[in-house]
């Protein structure tokens, strides 16, 4: 049985981990997390930082 991959996130001010299911992007054939899904989980999020660097986000006309 295959399950949907997830990506985990947390806010800088909390140790609580939030798991967000990924979606399949047919153009890149990769699993991605949509910005809108991140915003639903973290209402006032403005950016994502990993290892001190801001994560650049891509948009796709099909995934928005």
mmCIF file of the N, C-alpha and C atoms, coordinates in Angstrom:
data_MODEL
# 
_entry.id   MODEL 
# 
loop_
_atom_site.group_PDB 
_atom_site.id 
_atom_site.type_symbol 
_atom_site.label_atom_id 
_atom_site.label_alt_id 
_atom_site.label_comp_id 
_atom_site.label_asym_id 
_atom_site.label_entity_id 
_atom_site.label_seq_id 
_atom_site.pdbx_PDB_ins_code 
_atom_site.Cartn_x 
_atom_site.Cartn_y 
_atom_site.Cartn_z 
_atom_site.occupancy 
_atom_site.B_iso_or_equiv 
_atom_site.pdbx_formal_charge 
_atom_site.auth_seq_id 
_atom_site.auth_comp_id 
_atom_site.auth_asym_id 
_atom_site.auth_atom_id 
_atom_site.pdbx_PDB_model_num 
ATOM 1   N N  . UNK A 1 1  ? 0.841  -1.180 0.000   1.00 0.00 ? 1  UNK A N  1 
ATOM 2   C CA . UNK A 1 1  ? 0.000  0.000  0.000   1.00 0.00 ? 1  UNK A CA 1 
ATOM 3   C C  . UNK A 1 1  ? 0.888  1.247  0.000   1.00 0.00 ? 1  UNK A C  1 
ATOM 4   N N  . UNK A 1 2  ? 0.570  2.196  -0.844  1.00 0.00 ? 2  UNK A N  1 
ATOM 5   C CA . UNK A 1 2  ? 1.330  3.424  -0.987  1.00 0.00 ? 2  UNK A CA 1 
ATOM 6   C C  . UNK A 1 2  ? 0.643  4.555  -0.229  1.00 0.00 ? 2  UNK A C  1 
ATOM 7   N N  . UNK A 1 3  ? 1.424  5.333  0.485   1.00 0.00 ? 3  UNK A N  1 
ATOM 8   C CA . UNK A 1 3  ? 0.844  6.480  1.191   1.00 0.00 ? 3  UNK A CA 1 
ATOM 9   C C  . UNK A 1 3  ? 1.418  7.770  0.613   1.00 0.00 ? 3  UNK A C  1 
ATOM 10  N N  . UNK A 1 4  ? 0.693  8.844  0.805   1.00 0.00 ? 4  UNK A N  1 
ATOM 11  C CA . UNK A 1 4  ? 1.128  10.145 0.318   1.00 0.00 ? 4  UNK A CA 1 
ATOM 12  C C  . UNK A 1 4  ? 2.307  10.634 1.153   1.00 0.00 ? 4  UNK A C  1 
ATOM 13  N N  . UNK A 1 5  ? 3.412  11.011 0.517   1.00 0.00 ? 5  UNK A N  1 
ATOM 14  C CA . UNK A 1 5  ? 4.530  11.571 1.273   1.00 0.00 ? 5  UNK A CA 1 
ATOM 15  C C  . UNK A 1 5  ? 4.122  12.865 1.968   1.00 0.00 ? 5  UNK A C  1 
ATOM 16  N N  . UNK A 1 6  ? 4.792  13.171 3.049   1.00 0.00 ? 6  UNK A N  1 
ATOM 17  C CA . UNK A 1 6  ? 4.530  14.403 3.790   1.00 0.00 ? 6  UNK A CA 1 
ATOM 18  C C  . UNK A 1 6  ? 5.813  15.213 3.905   1.00 0.00 ? 6  UNK A C  1 
ATOM 19  N N  . UNK A 1 7  ? 5.656  16.475 4.223   1.00 0.00 ? 7  UNK A N  1 
ATOM 20  C CA . UNK A 1 7  ? 6.771  17.352 4.566   1.00 0.00 ? 7  UNK A CA 1 
ATOM 21  C C  . UNK A 1 7  ? 6.450  17.928 5.931   1.00 0.00 ? 7  UNK A C  1 
ATOM 22  N N  . UNK A 1 8  ? 7.436  17.973 6.798   1.00 0.00 ? 8  UNK A N  1 
ATOM 23  C CA . UNK A 1 8  ? 7.184  18.500 8.137   1.00 0.00 ? 8  UNK A CA 1 
ATOM 24  C C  . UNK A 1 8  ? 7.727  19.912 8.258   1.00 0.00 ? 8  UNK A C  1 
ATOM 25  N N  . UNK A 1 9  ? 7.016  20.720 9.031   1.00 0.00 ? 9  UNK A N  1 
ATOM 26  C CA . UNK A 1 9  ? 7.371  22.113 9.263   1.00 0.00 ? 9  UNK A CA 1 
ATOM 27  C C  . UNK A 1 9  ? 7.155  22.425 10.738  1.00 0.00 ? 9  UNK A C  1 
ATOM 28  N N  . UNK A 1 10 ? 7.797  23.459 11.214  1.00 0.00 ? 10 UNK A N  1 
ATOM 29  C CA . UNK A 1 10 ? 7.518  24.002 12.549  1.00 0.00 ? 10 UNK A CA 1 
ATOM 30  C C  . UNK A 1 10 ? 7.836  25.485 12.521  1.00 0.00 ? 10 UNK A C  1 
ATOM 31  N N  . UNK A 1 11 ? 7.221  26.210 13.437  1.00 0.00 ? 11 UNK A N  1 
ATOM 32  C CA . UNK A 1 11 ? 7.534  27.632 13.531  1.00 0.00 ? 11 UNK A CA 1 
ATOM 33  C C  . UNK A 1 11 ? 8.799  27.800 14.356  1.00 0.00 ? 11 UNK A C  1 
ATOM 34  N N  . UNK A 1 12 ? 9.438  28.921 14.203  1.00 0.00 ? 12 UNK A N  1 
ATOM 35  C CA . UNK A 1 12 ? 10.660 29.209 14.944  1.00 0.00 ? 12 UNK A CA 1 
ATOM 36  C C  . UNK A 1 12 ? 10.393 29.262 16.443  1.00 0.00 ? 12 UNK A C  1 
ATOM 37  N N  . UNK A 1 13 ? 9.197  29.676 16.821  1.00 0.00 ? 13 UNK A N  1 
ATOM 38  C CA . UNK A 1 13 ? 8.882  29.879 18.234  1.00 0.00 ? 13 UNK A CA 1 
ATOM 39  C C  . UNK A 1 13 ? 8.252  28.663 18.907  1.00 0.00 ? 13 UNK A C  1 
ATOM 40  N N  . UNK A 1 14 ? 8.137  27.537 18.198  1.00 0.00 ? 14 UNK A N  1 
ATOM 41  C CA . UNK A 1 14 ? 7.477  26.369 18.769  1.00 0.00 ? 14 UNK A CA 1 
ATOM 42  C C  . UNK A 1 14 ? 8.204  25.101 18.366  1.00 0.00 ? 14 UNK A C  1 
ATOM 43  N N  . UNK A 1 15 ? 8.139  24.101 19.221  1.00 0.00 ? 15 UNK A N  1 
ATOM 44  C CA . UNK A 1 15 ? 8.727  22.805 18.877  1.00 0.00 ? 15 UNK A CA 1 
ATOM 45  C C  . UNK A 1 15 ? 7.686  21.878 18.256  1.00 0.00 ? 15 UNK A C  1 
ATOM 46  N N  . UNK A 1 16 ? 6.422  22.348 18.166  1.00 0.00 ? 16 UNK A N  1 
ATOM 47  C CA . UNK A 1 16 ? 5.370  21.539 17.561  1.00 0.00 ? 16 UNK A CA 1 
ATOM 48  C C  . UNK A 1 16 ? 5.640  21.356 16.070  1.00 0.00 ? 16 UNK A C  1 
ATOM 49  N N  . UNK A 1 17 ? 5.566  20.116 15.619  1.00 0.00 ? 17 UNK A N  1 
ATOM 50  C CA . UNK A 1 17 ? 5.802  19.799 14.217  1.00 0.00 ? 17 UNK A CA 1 
ATOM 51  C C  . UNK A 1 17 ? 4.468  19.589 13.521  1.00 0.00 ? 17 UNK A C  1 
ATOM 52  N N  . UNK A 1 18 ? 4.310  20.229 12.367  1.00 0.00 ? 18 UNK A N  1 
ATOM 53  C CA . UNK A 1 18 ? 3.104  20.118 11.546  1.00 0.00 ? 18 UNK A CA 1 
ATOM 54  C C  . UNK A 1 18 ? 3.469  19.333 10.285  1.00 0.00 ? 18 UNK A C  1 
ATOM 55  N N  . UNK A 1 19 ? 2.729  18.293 9.999   1.00 0.00 ? 19 UNK A N  1 
ATOM 56  C CA . UNK A 1 19 ? 2.941  17.490 8.785   1.00 0.00 ? 19 UNK A CA 1 
ATOM 57  C C  . UNK A 1 19 ? 1.955  17.934 7.714   1.00 0.00 ? 19 UNK A C  1 
ATOM 58  N N  . UNK A 1 20 ? 2.476  18.233 6.534   1.00 0.00 ? 20 UNK A N  1 
ATOM 59  C CA . UNK A 1 20 ? 1.631  18.655 5.418   1.00 0.00 ? 20 UNK A CA 1 
ATOM 60  C C  . UNK A 1 20 ? 1.800  17.646 4.293   1.00 0.00 ? 20 UNK A C  1 
ATOM 61  N N  . UNK A 1 21 ? 0.693  17.052 3.828   1.00 0.00 ? 21 UNK A N  1 
ATOM 62  C CA . UNK A 1 21 ? 0.792  16.106 2.718   1.00 0.00 ? 21 UNK A CA 1 
ATOM 63  C C  . UNK A 1 21 ? 1.276  16.802 1.448   1.00 0.00 ? 21 UNK A C  1 
ATOM 64  N N  . UNK A 1 22 ? 2.069  16.101 0.678   1.00 0.00 ? 22 UNK A N  1 
ATOM 65  C CA . UNK A 1 22 ? 2.546  16.646 -0.589  1.00 0.00 ? 22 UNK A CA 1 
ATOM 66  C C  . UNK A 1 22 ? 1.540  16.348 -1.694  1.00 0.00 ? 22 UNK A C  1 
ATOM 67  N N  . UNK A 1 23 ? 1.741  17.013 -2.820  1.00 0.00 ? 23 UNK A N  1 
ATOM 68  C CA . UNK A 1 23 ? 0.928  16.774 -4.018  1.00 0.00 ? 23 UNK A CA 1 
ATOM 69  C C  . UNK A 1 23 ? 1.884  16.436 -5.151  1.00 0.00 ? 23 UNK A C  1 
ATOM 70  N N  . UNK A 1 24 ? 1.415  15.634 -6.061  1.00 0.00 ? 24 UNK A N  1 
ATOM 71  C CA . UNK A 1 24 ? 2.254  15.255 -7.194  1.00 0.00 ? 24 UNK A CA 1 
ATOM 72  C C  . UNK A 1 24 ? 2.169  16.316 -8.280  1.00 0.00 ? 24 UNK A C  1 
ATOM 73  N N  . UNK A 1 25 ? 3.328  16.787 -8.712  1.00 0.00 ? 25 UNK A N  1 
ATOM 74  C CA . UNK A 1 25 ? 3.417  17.747 -9.813  1.00 0.00 ? 25 UNK A CA 1 
ATOM 75  C C  . UNK A 1 25 ? 3.751  16.962 -11.076 1.00 0.00 ? 25 UNK A C  1 
ATOM 76  N N  . UNK A 1 26 ? 2.805  16.838 -12.006 1.00 0.00 ? 26 UNK A N  1 
ATOM 77  C CA . UNK A 1 26 ? 3.053  16.033 -13.206 1.00 0.00 ? 26 UNK A CA 1 
ATOM 78  C C  . UNK A 1 26 ? 4.148  16.583 -14.122 1.00 0.00 ? 26 UNK A C  1 
ATOM 79  N N  . UNK A 1 27 ? 4.388  17.879 -14.070 1.00 0.00 ? 27 UNK A N  1 
ATOM 80  C CA . UNK A 1 27 ? 5.420  18.462 -14.943 1.00 0.00 ? 27 UNK A CA 1 
ATOM 81  C C  . UNK A 1 27 ? 6.827  18.078 -14.502 1.00 0.00 ? 27 UNK A C  1 
ATOM 82  N N  . UNK A 1 28 ? 7.066  18.109 -13.202 1.00 0.00 ? 28 UNK A N  1 
ATOM 83  C CA . UNK A 1 28 ? 8.395  17.767 -12.693 1.00 0.00 ? 28 UNK A CA 1 
ATOM 84  C C  . UNK A 1 28 ? 8.469  16.319 -12.218 1.00 0.00 ? 28 UNK A C  1 
ATOM 85  N N  . UNK A 1 29 ? 7.309  15.667 -12.129 1.00 0.00 ? 29 UNK A N  1 
ATOM 86  C CA . UNK A 1 29 ? 7.202  14.302 -11.605 1.00 0.00 ? 29 UNK A CA 1 
ATOM 87  C C  . UNK A 1 29 ? 7.762  14.209 -10.184 1.00 0.00 ? 29 UNK A C  1 
ATOM 88  N N  . UNK A 1 30 ? 7.551  15.265 -9.411  1.00 0.00 ? 30 UNK A N  1 
ATOM 89  C CA . UNK A 1 30 ? 8.004  15.308 -8.027  1.00 0.00 ? 30 UNK A CA 1 
ATOM 90  C C  . UNK A 1 30 ? 6.827  15.617 -7.115  1.00 0.00 ? 30 UNK A C  1 
ATOM 91  N N  . UNK A 1 31 ? 7.017  15.323 -5.842  1.00 0.00 ? 31 UNK A N  1 
ATOM 92  C CA . UNK A 1 31 ? 6.023  15.680 -4.840  1.00 0.00 ? 31 UNK A CA 1 
ATOM 93  C C  . UNK A 1 31 ? 6.371  17.069 -4.318  1.00 0.00 ? 31 UNK A C  1 
ATOM 94  N N  . UNK A 1 32 ? 5.366  17.928 -4.222  1.00 0.00 ? 32 UNK A N  1 
ATOM 95  C CA . UNK A 1 32 ? 5.576  19.312 -3.791  1.00 0.00 ? 32 UNK A CA 1 
ATOM 96  C C  . UNK A 1 32 ? 4.576  19.677 -2.698  1.00 0.00 ? 32 UNK A C  1 
ATOM 97  N N  . UNK A 1 33 ? 4.915  20.697 -1.948  1.00 0.00 ? 33 UNK A N  1 
ATOM 98  C CA . UNK A 1 33 ? 3.995  21.277 -0.968  1.00 0.00 ? 33 UNK A CA 1 
ATOM 99  C C  . UNK A 1 33 ? 3.572  22.624 -1.514  1.00 0.00 ? 33 UNK A C  1 
ATOM 100 N N  . UNK A 1 34 ? 2.277  22.842 -1.584  1.00 0.00 ? 34 UNK A N  1 
ATOM 101 C CA . UNK A 1 34 ? 1.772  24.114 -2.098  1.00 0.00 ? 34 UNK A CA 1 
ATOM 102 C C  . UNK A 1 34 ? 1.825  25.187 -1.021  1.00 0.00 ? 34 UNK A C  1 
ATOM 103 N N  . UNK A 1 35 ? 2.123  26.405 -1.447  1.00 0.00 ? 35 UNK A N  1 
ATOM 104 C CA . UNK A 1 35 ? 2.165  27.545 -0.527  1.00 0.00 ? 35 UNK A CA 1 
ATOM 105 C C  . UNK A 1 35 ? 0.825  27.711 0.173   1.00 0.00 ? 35 UNK A C  1 
ATOM 106 N N  . UNK A 1 36 ? -0.261 27.488 -0.547  1.00 0.00 ? 36 UNK A N  1 
ATOM 107 C CA . UNK A 1 36 ? -1.585 27.632 0.064   1.00 0.00 ? 36 UNK A CA 1 
ATOM 108 C C  . UNK A 1 36 ? -1.796 26.618 1.189   1.00 0.00 ? 36 UNK A C  1 
ATOM 109 N N  . UNK A 1 37 ? -1.235 25.417 1.055   1.00 0.00 ? 37 UNK A N  1 
ATOM 110 C CA . UNK A 1 37 ? -1.336 24.428 2.131   1.00 0.00 ? 37 UNK A CA 1 
ATOM 111 C C  . UNK A 1 37 ? -0.528 24.862 3.360   1.00 0.00 ? 37 UNK A C  1 
ATOM 112 N N  . UNK A 1 38 ? 0.617  25.475 3.124   1.00 0.00 ? 38 UNK A N  1 
ATOM 113 C CA . UNK A 1 38 ? 1.432  25.985 4.227   1.00 0.00 ? 38 UNK A CA 1 
ATOM 114 C C  . UNK A 1 38 ? 0.687  27.127 4.927   1.00 0.00 ? 38 UNK A C  1 
ATOM 115 N N  . UNK A 1 39 ? 0.064  28.002 4.139   1.00 0.00 ? 39 UNK A N  1 
ATOM 116 C CA . UNK A 1 39 ? -0.688 29.107 4.730   1.00 0.00 ? 39 UNK A CA 1 
ATOM 117 C C  . UNK A 1 39 ? -1.885 28.610 5.543   1.00 0.00 ? 39 UNK A C  1 
ATOM 118 N N  . UNK A 1 40 ? -2.519 27.543 5.102   1.00 0.00 ? 40 UNK A N  1 
ATOM 119 C CA . UNK A 1 40 ? -3.623 26.970 5.881   1.00 0.00 ? 40 UNK A CA 1 
ATOM 120 C C  . UNK A 1 40 ? -3.133 26.447 7.229   1.00 0.00 ? 40 UNK A C  1 
ATOM 121 N N  . UNK A 1 41 ? -1.957 25.852 7.247   1.00 0.00 ? 41 UNK A N  1 
ATOM 122 C CA . UNK A 1 41 ? -1.413 25.301 8.482   1.00 0.00 ? 41 UNK A CA 1 
ATOM 123 C C  . UNK A 1 41 ? -0.851 26.388 9.404   1.00 0.00 ? 41 UNK A C  1 
ATOM 124 N N  . UNK A 1 42 ? -0.268 27.428 8.817   1.00 0.00 ? 42 UNK A N  1 
ATOM 125 C CA . UNK A 1 42 ? 0.376  28.503 9.571   1.00 0.00 ? 42 UNK A CA 1 
ATOM 126 C C  . UNK A 1 42 ? -0.179 29.837 9.072   1.00 0.00 ? 42 UNK A C  1 
ATOM 127 N N  . UNK A 1 43 ? -1.323 30.227 9.553   1.00 0.00 ? 43 UNK A N  1 
ATOM 128 C CA . UNK A 1 43 ? -2.073 31.371 9.057   1.00 0.00 ? 43 UNK A CA 1 
ATOM 129 C C  . UNK A 1 43 ? -1.310 32.620 8.695   1.00 0.00 ? 43 UNK A C  1 
ATOM 130 N N  . UNK A 1 44 ? -0.351 33.030 9.496   1.00 0.00 ? 44 UNK A N  1 
ATOM 131 C CA . UNK A 1 44 ? 0.297  34.323 9.244   1.00 0.00 ? 44 UNK A CA 1 
ATOM 132 C C  . UNK A 1 44 ? 1.722  34.178 8.703   1.00 0.00 ? 44 UNK A C  1 
ATOM 133 N N  . UNK A 1 45 ? 2.033  33.051 8.106   1.00 0.00 ? 45 UNK A N  1 
ATOM 134 C CA . UNK A 1 45 ? 3.387  32.815 7.604   1.00 0.00 ? 45 UNK A CA 1 
ATOM 135 C C  . UNK A 1 45 ? 3.714  33.760 6.446   1.00 0.00 ? 45 UNK A C  1 
ATOM 136 N N  . UNK A 1 46 ? 4.934  34.262 6.431   1.00 0.00 ? 46 UNK A N  1 
ATOM 137 C CA . UNK A 1 46 ? 5.386  35.182 5.377   1.00 0.00 ? 46 UNK A CA 1 
ATOM 138 C C  . UNK A 1 46 ? 6.493  34.551 4.527   1.00 0.00 ? 46 UNK A C  1 
ATOM 139 N N  . UNK A 1 47 ? 7.284  33.666 5.130   1.00 0.00 ? 47 UNK A N  1 
ATOM 140 C CA . UNK A 1 47 ? 8.400  33.042 4.429   1.00 0.00 ? 47 UNK A CA 1 
ATOM 141 C C  . UNK A 1 47 ? 8.807  31.768 5.165   1.00 0.00 ? 47 UNK A C  1 
ATOM 142 N N  . UNK A 1 48 ? 9.622  30.967 4.485   1.00 0.00 ? 48 UNK A N  1 
ATOM 143 C CA . UNK A 1 48 ? 10.164 29.752 5.079   1.00 0.00 ? 48 UNK A CA 1 
ATOM 144 C C  . UNK A 1 48 ? 11.673 29.885 5.076   1.00 0.00 ? 48 UNK A C  1 
ATOM 145 N N  . UNK A 1 49 ? 12.282 29.566 6.210   1.00 0.00 ? 49 UNK A N  1 
ATOM 146 C CA . UNK A 1 49 ? 13.732 29.645 6.337   1.00 0.00 ? 49 UNK A CA 1 
ATOM 147 C C  . UNK A 1 49 ? 14.253 28.265 6.728   1.00 0.00 ? 49 UNK A C  1 
ATOM 148 N N  . UNK A 1 50 ? 15.297 27.818 6.026   1.00 0.00 ? 50 UNK A N  1 
ATOM 149 C CA . UNK A 1 50 ? 15.930 26.548 6.343   1.00 0.00 ? 50 UNK A CA 1 
ATOM 150 C C  . UNK A 1 50 ? 17.427 26.771 6.421   1.00 0.00 ? 50 UNK A C  1 
ATOM 151 N N  . UNK A 1 51 ? 18.010 26.400 7.544   1.00 0.00 ? 51 UNK A N  1 
ATOM 152 C CA . UNK A 1 51 ? 19.452 26.572 7.763   1.00 0.00 ? 51 UNK A CA 1 
ATOM 153 C C  . UNK A 1 51 ? 19.892 28.010 7.518   1.00 0.00 ? 51 UNK A C  1 
ATOM 154 N N  . UNK A 1 52 ? 19.080 28.954 7.949   1.00 0.00 ? 52 UNK A N  1 
ATOM 155 C CA . UNK A 1 52 ? 19.428 30.363 7.854   1.00 0.00 ? 52 UNK A CA 1 
ATOM 156 C C  . UNK A 1 52 ? 19.166 31.028 6.510   1.00 0.00 ? 52 UNK A C  1 
ATOM 157 N N  . UNK A 1 53 ? 18.683 30.264 5.522   1.00 0.00 ? 53 UNK A N  1 
ATOM 158 C CA . UNK A 1 53 ? 18.426 30.834 4.198   1.00 0.00 ? 53 UNK A CA 1 
ATOM 159 C C  . UNK A 1 53 ? 16.937 30.742 3.878   1.00 0.00 ? 53 UNK A C  1 
ATOM 160 N N  . UNK A 1 54 ? 16.423 31.789 3.254   1.00 0.00 ? 54 UNK A N  1 
ATOM 161 C CA . UNK A 1 54 ? 15.024 31.784 2.839   1.00 0.00 ? 54 UNK A CA 1 
ATOM 162 C C  . UNK A 1 54 ? 14.834 30.781 1.707   1.00 0.00 ? 54 UNK A C  1 
ATOM 163 N N  . UNK A 1 55 ? 13.788 29.967 1.826   1.00 0.00 ? 55 UNK A N  1 
ATOM 164 C CA . UNK A 1 55 ? 13.469 28.978 0.799   1.00 0.00 ? 55 UNK A CA 1 
ATOM 165 C C  . UNK A 1 55 ? 12.714 29.679 -0.323  1.00 0.00 ? 55 UNK A C  1 
ATOM 166 N N  . UNK A 1 56 ? 13.204 29.530 -1.539  1.00 0.00 ? 56 UNK A N  1 
ATOM 167 C CA . UNK A 1 56 ? 12.533 30.117 -2.695  1.00 0.00 ? 56 UNK A CA 1 
ATOM 168 C C  . UNK A 1 56 ? 11.373 29.220 -3.093  1.00 0.00 ? 56 UNK A C  1 
ATOM 169 N N  . UNK A 1 57 ? 10.241 29.817 -3.407  1.00 0.00 ? 57 UNK A N  1 
ATOM 170 C CA . UNK A 1 57 ? 9.042  29.066 -3.737  1.00 0.00 ? 57 UNK A CA 1 
ATOM 171 C C  . UNK A 1 57 ? 8.700  29.240 -5.203  1.00 0.00 ? 57 UNK A C  1 
ATOM 172 N N  . UNK A 1 58 ? 8.342  28.137 -5.831  1.00 0.00 ? 58 UNK A N  1 
ATOM 173 C CA . UNK A 1 58 ? 7.942  28.164 -7.233  1.00 0.00 ? 58 UNK A CA 1 
ATOM 174 C C  . UNK A 1 58 ? 6.440  28.066 -7.322  1.00 0.00 ? 58 UNK A C  1 
ATOM 175 N N  . UNK A 1 59 ? 5.865  28.608 -8.373  1.00 0.00 ? 59 UNK A N  1 
ATOM 176 C CA . UNK A 1 59 ? 4.455  28.439 -8.640  1.00 0.00 ? 59 UNK A CA 1 
ATOM 177 C C  . UNK A 1 59 ? 4.294  27.821 -10.017 1.00 0.00 ? 59 UNK A C  1 
ATOM 178 N N  . UNK A 1 60 ? 3.219  27.144 -10.192 1.00 0.00 ? 60 UNK A N  1 
ATOM 179 C CA . UNK A 1 60 ? 2.931  26.469 -11.459 1.00 0.00 ? 60 UNK A CA 1 
ATOM 180 C C  . UNK A 1 60 ? 1.516  26.809 -11.846 1.00 0.00 ? 60 UNK A C  1 
ATOM 181 N N  . UNK A 1 61 ? 1.257  27.033 -13.125 1.00 0.00 ? 61 UNK A N  1 
ATOM 182 C CA . UNK A 1 61 ? -0.082 27.426 -13.536 1.00 0.00 ? 61 UNK A CA 1 
ATOM 183 C C  . UNK A 1 61 ? -1.131 26.378 -13.182 1.00 0.00 ? 61 UNK A C  1 
ATOM 184 N N  . UNK A 1 62 ? -0.742 25.131 -13.028 1.00 0.00 ? 62 UNK A N  1 
ATOM 185 C CA . UNK A 1 62 ? -1.691 24.095 -12.652 1.00 0.00 ? 62 UNK A CA 1 
ATOM 186 C C  . UNK A 1 62 ? -1.815 23.914 -11.135 1.00 0.00 ? 62 UNK A C  1 
ATOM 187 N N  . UNK A 1 63 ? -0.751 24.178 -10.417 1.00 0.00 ? 63 UNK A N  1 
ATOM 188 C CA . UNK A 1 63 ? -0.768 24.003 -8.957  1.00 0.00 ? 63 UNK A CA 1 
ATOM 189 C C  . UNK A 1 63 ? -1.000 25.301 -8.223  1.00 0.00 ? 63 UNK A C  1 
ATOM 190 N N  . UNK A 1 64 ? -0.804 26.407 -8.876  1.00 0.00 ? 64 UNK A N  1 
ATOM 191 C CA . UNK A 1 64 ? -0.963 27.752 -8.328  1.00 0.00 ? 64 UNK A CA 1 
ATOM 192 C C  . UNK A 1 64 ? -0.094 27.930 -7.119  1.00 0.00 ? 64 UNK A C  1 
# 
